[in-house]
Amino acid sequence: MSAGNFDSSLKHVLVHEGGYSNDAADPGGATMWGITHIDYDAFRRLRGLEPQDVRHMTVNERDAIYRKKYWTGARCDDLPSGVDYCVFDGAVNSGVSQSAKWLQRALGVTVDGHIGDQTLLAAKEADPSQLVRSICDQRQRFLQSLRTFKTFGKGWTRRVNDVRAAGLAMAGAHVSDVASRDQVESGAKAQGADQEGPIVSQGTATATTAATASASAVTQQVQDQLMPFSDTLSAVKYILMACAIIGLAFTVYSIWKSNQLKAVS
């Protein structure tokens, strides 16, 4: 496990979060080092302190918020090296629950946005390098579904590529093409409605990861195609999504059944 990776992971995160920002297109509002003014105010109130401008945040306050809300909140101390950083960075950018769902879909376990013992056990048994790749694939598909992708997409994509490269390096994989570390505008909060994928009972991660990723990709494509018509065709959208998910559930079952038959033979 990776209890000592917080400091190095935070350094990677801060490359993308930068300093003060108050972009009108950013749903997070005013932020400092990637921490919103709302989170900063709550942090100070819990300690009996008066709220203040987020620009006055100290480094110690910053690190305490990152560790408690995102690192500990996503149980990163209990995740394999490299995977911990991927989940941590995703939690900072899109929320702990959303990042947990990317991890769970990559593992093929129940997707509930809560990292419990089932998720941790599956992560421990999975190949960390493959898991890093799958988490980043899940994350990229989610980002591309957001309406703000046109504004922040370039920076978000660069960030995911950097997270993939750094995560693989931390996991001990050989990375032949490390993404550039040029700082770009990638700290905007990438939060939106979750793109639900199929719920799969716990199994071997290596046997289900590919099927789960494929299911999420097709579901995401259905949503992307319907997004421009969401205000007028919401009923049609959900009908088509239901059909797609039923078909994908059958695909996952077929792959599982095929693996069972191979094991018997």
Phi, psi and omega in degrees: 000180195227049184298340183263012186266001185299309184300314181291323179293320179296323178300318178296316181299316185292339175302324183266333184281331177066207183257237183278141178212143176213058181283129181298334181277352182270117181297345180283346181073206181294130180224156174226122183057030178085000180259125183288159179296331179294313179295322180294317178298318180295319179301315182288320180298320179298338180258013178073022181254152178286141175299150177211169180306134183301338180291346179267005180300138177270164178297321179296320177296316179304309183295323180294320179292315179299316183293312185287310187284317189258310183290305179288323180301328179262009178055041184293333177299338184260003181259155178298154179299135183095311175293321178303315180295318180299316180292320179299309181297320177297322179295320179296318187277326187228003179103149183298315183297317181294318179296323177298323180292323176298318179298314183293322177292323178295329181273338183080029177253177180304131183262103180229001178077010179236122181274099179251195184296323180299315180294317181295321179295316179296321179294323179295325184273344184277160173286119186298324181293316178295324180294319177301315181298316183292320177300315181294324176296315178300317182295317181297319179296320178298314182299320181292342179276346185282144180294333181276004180297328180298328182275314187249001189302319181299314179292319179298318180296317177298322180295316179298319178297319178293319178297319179300312182296313181292321179296318178296320179296319179292331179280355178091011179275154176277123180250110184278337183227082182284131182294152181294147179260019177300132183284129178230173181283090184233007183271356178301139183291126182256076184238142179189185179298138182292142176268099187292138176245177180293144177269124184238133179293159185299137178204192178289126185299320183293336181274341186244346185301313183297317180295319180294317179297320179296318179298315180297322181296315181293317177302318180297320179297320178299316181294319180298319181292328183271344187306316181297341183250017188297330183286333186248339184237037184298322180296315179298320181302312184288329176295313180294321178297320180296318179297318181296318182292322177298315179297322181289325177297321177295322179297315179299318179296319181297319179295318179297315181298320179297318179296323180294318180296320178297321182294323180290317180284000000 
